[in-house]
Amino acid sequence: MGIFDYLLKKDKPSSASVAKERLQIIVAHERRKRNQPDYLPMMQQEILSVIRKYVEIADDQVTVQLENSDDCSVLELNITLPE
């Protein structure tokens, strides 16, 4: 359902079409997760635990980003360290 269809259509969308759109979003999300290596979330937790051994950091001081290209994945952790 495009934005123009939504604006021009005055009737409520059927529950079947809404369910179909939601299912498409869930399937796309699951496909994306399937392509990620399984070890990256574990690696992220291990890196954070090593840093926490030496410096006290809160969860809101950490941002995580995962970038996938054709031949590699990049796990980027940005941590705001206390002064």
WONOR-V196248 format. One record per pair of residues at least 12 apart in sequence whose ideal C-beta (glycine too) atoms are under 10 Angstrom apart, sorted by the first residue. I is the first residue (numbers start at 1). J is the second residue. Records with the same first field share a line. If there is no record, write none. Layout:
I->J + J
This chain:
1->13 + 17 + 18 + 20 + 21
32->68
35->68 + 73
36->66 + 68 + 73 + 75
37->66 + 68 + 73 + 75
39->73 + 75
40->64 + 66 + 68 + 73 + 74 + 75
41->64 + 66 + 75
43->75 + 77
44->62 + 64 + 66 + 75 + 76 + 77
47->62 + 64 + 75 + 77 + 79
48->62 + 64 + 77 + 79
51->77 + 79 + 81
52->79
54->81
55->79 + 81 + 82
56->81 + 82
57->79 + 80 + 81 + 82
58->80 + 82
60->80
61->78 + 79 + 80 + 81 + 82
62->77 + 78 + 79 + 80
63->76 + 77 + 78 + 79 + 80
64->76 + 77 + 78 + 79
65->77 + 78
